[in-house]
Amino acid sequence: MPYKDKEKKKTYAKTYYKIHKEKIKACARTYYRTHKEKIKVCMKTYYKANSEKAKARVKEWRKTNPEKAKAGHLKHDYNLSLKQVNEMFAKQDYKCTICKQSLKTCFRPCVDHNHKTGKIRGILCSNCNKGLGYFLDNPEFLRNAILYIETN
């Protein structure tokens, strides 16, 4: 492969990768497993030295891959797939469980979960989700708020 022409070299590399994709990925996984700590240190060092550049790259990736970014967020934070969330939307008839407003027009529908157990409760509009958060998910606080509103 001693190509002097950059385009030929690039074409060769792409072709080689297509043919040997699985073998290359297996080697990369094995290398990562055996050098995990060293790789983490290198990544941390690079990130500290280039944090602005890294943040900009992540921001740009999220902008160009919104579905993948959303799926990654759901998987990381709630261990849910996009398919599971879409099923939850349909099961709730695309409405907030509390206020019954349409989640289709909601600014940012939220996956509601119990902060102590991590159990997923449903999907709420951002206002209802914030409201529960402000009341610390405490039923007694919510009952007191209802009583306050009804008596005043």
CORWOCOR-V474841 format. One record per run of one state. SS is the DSSP state (H for helix, E for strand, - for the rest). FROM is the first residue (numbers start at 1). LEN is the number of residues. If there is no record, write none. Layout:
# CORWOCOR-V474841
ss->[SS:SS]
from->[FROM:FROM]
len->[LEN:LEN]
This chain:
# CORWOCOR-V474841
ss->[-:H:-:H:-:H:-:H:-:H:-:H:-:E:-:E:-:E:-:E:-:H:-:H:-]
from->[1:6:20:21:35:36:50:51:65:66:79:82:92:95:96:102:103:110:114:120:125:126:135:139:152]
len->[5:14:1:14:1:14:1:14:1:13:3:10:3:1:6:1:7:4:6:5:1:9:4:13:1]
